[in-house]
Amino acid sequence: MVFTENLRNASFGGRHGRHEDALSFIANPKSDVEVASVRDIPDGFKYSLHPAESYINNDSTPLKRMVSRLVEWGFET
C-alpha cells in the first residue's frame, strides 16, 4: 500500500514506542531541469527530502552519500 504523508491514521491497541517507517522515492535527476523540479517540490513535506542530522553527521560514508545531494540542493533537516 502507498500513502501520502498527509494521511491521518490510527492504530487501536497500539503500544508505547510503536513507530512508522516510511520511504520516499524519486528518480535520480540527471539534468538541471530535473534538479530544478526536485527543488520545486513543496516544502510542506514533514520528512520527505529533509535529511536527518544523524545521516548528515554519520561516520558511515554510504549514509552521508545517500543524503549528500539533498544537502547540496539546500534541503534542511
Buried (B, 14 or more C-beta within 10 A) or exposed (E): EEEEEEEEEEEEEEEEEEEEEEEEEEEEBEEEEEBEEBEEEEEEBEEBBBBEEEBBEBEEEEBBEBBBBBBEEEBEE
